[in-house]
Amino acid sequence: MRTANVQDRLVLVFDDGVVDVETAAEGRFSSDPQAVFDRWAEFRAWAESPAATGHERVPFDERDLGAPVPRPRQVFAVALNYSDHVEESGAATPARPAVFTKYPTSLTGPRDTVELPSALVDWEVELVVVIGAEARRVAAADAWRYVAGLTVGQDLSERRVQWEGPMPQFSLGKSFPGFSPTGPVMVTPDEFANPDDLALGCALDDATMQESRTSRMIFSVSEQIAWLSAVCPLLPGDLIFTGTPAGVGGAREPRRFLAPGEELHSWIEGIGELRNPLVAGPAHPHGPHGPGNPPGSPVHR
């Protein structure tokens, strides 16, 4: 099953069009794409019934797609979760998932324009997990039962804000408006032959920057859910950005960051692609700065 957010309305996505959920369900479910996760099991049962699958499809414009999960209560992210990215970062392999948060106001859609607050914004394509049931102290062996679906995400990072100061500011540096594009749809795990092994990558215009497979994660989706839920409850509709492979701009020689006028193209096998145009935005209070090293080190996790 595939769901999407079309002009702030929840839809089911099929090869030949979409079904508006509120209309097809005759009001049983809200049009709000976020509200459905609190009734995910009930919704899944209805969405697989003839009332949903047999309803008339209508066309849609991909430019109308919004973030499939627009207002999660919690957004978690895991750093240093691919060995090649650990190596390019010059860091030690973590013994446990290295977790930070992204603020929900950073979420945006798969075709939305992203404003760059400086010349030091980096890219990080990631598989994003959507939680479908409250998870408390979940065993890794049971973790996929708590997943509503998967989507594509970008963990954009302003590297100076991320690293400047007496201690790193991961959450702040990765949460400017538009710094969490997601989409284009959410896909349930049963749609994949193996949801733990998906090709992913990203490009700037026509130049590929990252390519890998999610099977190369150090900590799998199941292990991440187990680790996080041992500390705090994961709530329906929460997001987990699961880490990025090698190829980020801050690790390149010379360093390469995002620039106005480019398009950031991100994809994951079986889910789809993000295409986010980049423009100059209001400068961060540090003022304009070029692509030299931000204070502290490193700048590319």
C-alpha positions as CSV (number, residue, x, y, z in Angstrom):
1,M,0.0,0.0,0.0
2,R,1.1,3.5,-0.8
3,T,-0.2,6.7,0.8
4,A,0.5,10.3,0.0
5,N,-0.3,13.9,0.9
6,V,-1.9,15.7,-2.1
7,Q,-2.7,19.4,-1.3
8,D,-2.9,18.5,2.4
9,R,-5.3,15.6,1.8
10,L,-4.6,11.9,2.5
11,V,-4.8,9.7,-0.6
12,L,-4.1,6.1,-1.5
13,V,-1.8,5.9,-4.5
14,F,-2.2,3.4,-7.3
15,D,-0.6,3.1,-10.7
16,D,-3.5,4.7,-12.4
17,G,-4.2,7.5,-10.0
18,V,-5.2,8.3,-6.4
19,V,-8.2,7.7,-4.1
20,D,-9.1,10.5,-1.7
21,V,-9.4,8.7,1.6
22,E,-12.1,10.9,3.3
23,T,-14.3,10.7,0.2
24,A,-14.0,7.0,-0.4
25,A,-14.4,6.2,3.4
26,E,-17.5,8.5,3.6
27,G,-15.9,10.4,6.4
28,R,-14.8,7.4,8.5
29,F,-11.2,8.7,8.2
30,S,-10.1,12.3,8.2
31,S,-8.5,14.0,5.2
32,D,-5.6,14.9,7.5
33,P,-2.5,12.9,6.4
34,Q,-1.2,13.0,10.0
35,A,-4.3,11.8,11.8
36,V,-4.4,8.4,10.2
37,F,-1.4,7.1,12.2
38,D,-3.3,7.1,15.4
39,R,-5.8,4.6,13.8
40,W,-3.2,2.8,11.6
41,A,-4.4,-0.8,12.1
42,E,-8.0,0.1,11.4
43,F,-7.0,2.2,8.4
44,R,-4.9,-0.6,6.9
45,A,-7.8,-3.0,7.1
46,W,-10.1,-0.5,5.3
47,A,-7.5,0.5,2.7
48,E,-7.2,-3.2,1.6
49,S,-11.0,-3.6,1.3
50,P,-12.9,-3.3,-2.0
51,A,-14.4,0.0,-0.7
52,A,-10.9,1.5,-1.1
53,T,-9.2,-0.5,-3.8
54,G,-12.3,-0.5,-6.0
55,H,-13.0,3.2,-5.7
56,E,-12.6,5.5,-8.7
57,R,-9.1,6.8,-9.2
58,V,-8.4,10.4,-10.1
59,P,-5.2,11.9,-11.6
60,F,-2.9,14.2,-9.6
61,D,-0.1,16.6,-10.2
62,E,3.2,15.6,-8.5
63,R,3.8,19.3,-7.8
64,D,0.9,19.1,-5.3
65,L,2.6,16.4,-3.2
66,G,3.4,17.4,0.4
67,A,5.4,15.6,3.1
68,P,3.6,12.2,3.5
69,V,3.9,12.6,7.3
70,P,3.6,16.4,7.8
71,R,3.4,16.9,11.6
72,P,5.1,14.1,13.5
73,R,5.4,14.6,17.2
74,Q,9.0,13.3,17.3
75,V,11.7,13.1,14.6
76,F,14.7,11.0,15.4
77,A,17.9,10.7,13.3
78,V,20.9,8.4,13.5
79,A,24.5,9.6,12.6
80,L,27.4,7.5,11.4
81,N,25.3,4.5,10.4
82,Y,27.2,3.4,7.3
83,S,30.8,2.2,7.5
84,D,31.9,4.2,4.5
85,H,30.5,7.4,5.9
86,V,32.2,6.7,9.2
87,E,35.5,6.3,7.3
88,E,35.0,9.5,5.3
89,S,34.1,11.4,8.6
90,G,37.3,10.3,10.3
91,A,35.3,8.9,13.2
92,A,35.3,5.7,15.2
93,T,32.5,3.2,14.5
94,P,29.9,3.7,17.2
95,A,29.1,0.9,19.5
96,R,25.5,2.1,19.8
97,P,23.3,4.2,17.5
98,A,24.4,7.8,17.7
99,V,21.0,9.6,17.9
100,F,20.0,13.3,17.5
101,T,16.7,14.9,16.7
102,K,15.4,17.1,13.9
103,Y,12.6,19.6,14.6
104,P,9.3,18.9,12.8
105,T,9.2,22.5,11.4
106,S,12.0,21.5,9.1
107,L,9.8,19.1,7.2
108,T,8.9,19.9,3.6
109,G,7.6,18.1,0.5
110,P,9.3,16.1,-2.3
111,R,9.0,18.9,-4.9
112,D,9.3,22.0,-2.6
113,T,12.0,24.6,-3.0
114,V,14.6,24.7,-0.2
115,E,16.1,28.0,0.9
116,L,19.8,27.9,1.7
117,P,20.8,30.1,4.7
118,S,24.5,29.9,3.9
119,A,27.2,28.5,1.5
120,L,27.8,25.6,3.9
121,V,24.6,23.4,3.5
122,D,25.3,19.7,2.9
123,W,23.2,16.8,1.7
124,E,22.5,13.4,3.3
125,V,20.0,11.0,1.5
126,E,18.4,8.7,4.0
127,L,15.7,6.0,4.4
128,V,13.0,7.4,6.7
129,V,10.9,5.0,8.8
130,V,7.4,6.0,9.8
131,I,6.1,4.5,13.1
132,G,2.6,3.0,13.0
133,A,2.0,1.9,16.6
134,E,3.2,3.0,20.0
135,A,6.5,1.2,20.6
136,R,7.9,0.8,24.2
137,R,10.9,-1.4,24.9
138,V,10.4,-3.3,21.6
139,A,12.7,-6.2,20.9
140,A,14.6,-6.0,17.6
141,A,13.0,-9.2,16.4
142,D,9.5,-7.6,16.7
143,A,10.4,-4.1,15.5
144,W,9.0,-4.2,11.9
145,R,5.5,-4.9,13.4
146,Y,5.6,-1.2,14.6
147,V,6.5,0.3,11.2
148,A,3.7,1.9,9.1
149,G,5.9,2.5,6.1
150,L,9.0,3.9,4.6
151,T,9.8,7.1,2.6
152,V,12.7,9.0,1.2
153,G,14.3,11.8,3.1
154,Q,17.1,14.3,3.0
155,D,18.9,15.3,6.2
156,L,20.2,18.7,5.1
157,S,22.8,20.2,7.4
158,E,24.2,23.7,7.9
159,R,27.7,22.6,8.9
160,R,28.8,25.8,10.7
161,V,25.8,25.9,13.0
162,Q,26.1,22.1,13.5
163,W,29.7,22.4,14.8
164,E,30.2,25.9,16.1
165,G,30.3,26.5,19.9
166,P,31.4,24.7,22.9
167,M,29.5,21.5,21.9
168,P,27.9,20.3,18.6
169,Q,24.5,21.6,17.7
170,F,23.3,18.7,15.5
171,S,19.6,19.3,16.0
172,L,19.8,23.0,15.3
173,G,22.1,22.8,12.3
174,K,19.8,20.2,10.7
175,S,16.5,21.9,11.3
176,F,16.3,25.1,9.3
177,P,13.0,25.4,7.4
178,G,13.0,22.9,4.5
179,F,15.9,20.9,5.8
180,S,13.9,17.7,5.9
181,P,12.4,17.0,2.5
182,T,10.4,13.7,2.5
183,G,8.3,11.7,0.1
184,P,7.1,11.3,-2.5
185,V,4.9,8.7,-0.9
186,M,4.9,6.4,2.1
187,V,5.2,2.6,1.2
188,T,4.2,-0.2,3.6
189,P,6.9,-2.7,4.3
190,D,5.0,-5.6,2.7
191,E,5.5,-4.0,-0.7
192,F,9.2,-4.8,-0.7
193,A,10.9,-8.1,-1.3
194,N,13.3,-7.2,1.5
195,P,12.7,-3.8,3.2
196,D,16.2,-4.1,4.8
197,D,18.0,-4.0,1.4
198,L,17.0,-1.0,-0.8
199,A,19.2,1.0,-3.2
200,L,19.4,4.7,-2.4
201,G,21.2,7.7,-3.7
202,C,21.2,11.4,-4.6
203,A,22.5,13.7,-7.2
204,L,23.0,17.4,-7.8
205,D,21.6,18.2,-11.2
206,D,23.1,15.3,-13.2
207,A,26.1,14.5,-11.0
208,T,25.6,11.6,-8.7
209,M,26.9,12.3,-5.2
210,Q,25.8,9.2,-3.1
211,E,24.9,5.6,-4.0
212,S,24.5,2.7,-1.6
213,R,22.1,0.1,-0.2
214,T,20.3,0.2,3.2
215,S,21.6,-3.3,3.9
216,R,25.0,-1.6,4.5
217,M,23.7,0.1,7.7
218,I,25.7,-0.6,10.8
219,F,22.5,-0.6,12.8
220,S,19.4,-1.9,11.0
221,V,16.0,-0.4,11.1
222,S,15.0,-3.1,13.7
223,E,18.0,-2.3,15.9
224,Q,17.3,1.4,15.8
225,I,13.7,1.0,16.8
226,A,14.8,-1.3,19.7
227,W,17.4,1.2,20.9
228,L,15.2,4.2,20.7
229,S,12.1,2.6,22.2
230,A,14.2,1.4,25.2
231,V,14.6,5.1,26.1
232,C,11.4,6.8,25.1
233,P,8.1,5.7,23.5
234,L,7.9,5.9,19.8
235,L,4.5,7.3,18.9
236,P,2.3,6.7,15.8
237,G,3.4,9.0,13.0
238,D,7.0,9.5,14.4
239,L,9.9,9.5,12.0
240,I,13.3,8.0,12.1
241,F,16.0,9.2,9.7
242,T,18.2,6.1,9.6
243,G,21.5,7.5,8.5
244,T,23.4,8.4,5.3
245,P,26.1,6.6,3.3
246,A,29.4,8.1,2.0
247,G,29.5,10.9,-0.5
248,V,28.5,14.0,1.5
249,G,29.9,17.4,0.4
250,G,31.9,18.2,3.5
251,A,34.0,15.1,3.1
252,R,35.0,15.8,-0.5
253,E,38.3,17.3,-1.6
254,P,37.7,20.1,-2.3
255,R,34.7,20.5,-0.1
256,R,31.4,20.8,-2.1
257,F,28.2,22.3,-0.7
258,L,24.8,23.1,-2.1
259,A,24.4,26.2,-4.2
260,P,21.4,28.3,-5.4
261,G,20.1,27.3,-8.8
262,E,20.9,23.6,-8.4
263,E,18.3,20.8,-8.0
264,L,18.9,18.1,-5.3
265,H,17.6,14.8,-6.6
266,S,17.2,11.9,-4.1
267,W,15.8,8.4,-4.6
268,I,15.2,5.1,-2.9
269,E,14.3,1.9,-4.8
270,G,10.6,1.0,-4.6
271,I,9.6,4.4,-3.1
272,G,10.4,7.1,-5.5
273,E,12.3,10.4,-5.7
274,L,12.6,13.9,-4.3
275,R,13.4,16.8,-6.6
276,N,14.1,19.9,-4.6
277,P,15.1,23.1,-6.3
278,L,17.6,25.2,-4.2
279,V,17.5,29.0,-3.9
280,A,19.3,31.5,-1.7
281,G,17.5,32.3,1.5
282,P,17.8,34.8,4.3
283,A,21.4,34.7,5.7
284,H,22.0,33.1,9.0
285,P,23.1,35.6,11.7
286,H,26.7,34.6,11.2
287,G,26.3,36.4,7.8
288,P,27.4,35.1,4.4
289,H,30.4,32.9,4.4
290,G,32.2,30.7,1.9
291,P,33.0,27.0,1.8
292,G,36.0,27.0,4.1
293,N,36.1,25.0,7.3
294,P,33.5,25.9,9.9
295,P,34.9,26.1,13.5
296,G,35.5,22.8,15.1
297,S,35.8,19.5,13.4
298,P,34.7,17.4,11.5
299,V,31.9,19.0,9.5
300,H,30.4,16.1,7.7
301,R,28.5,13.7,9.9
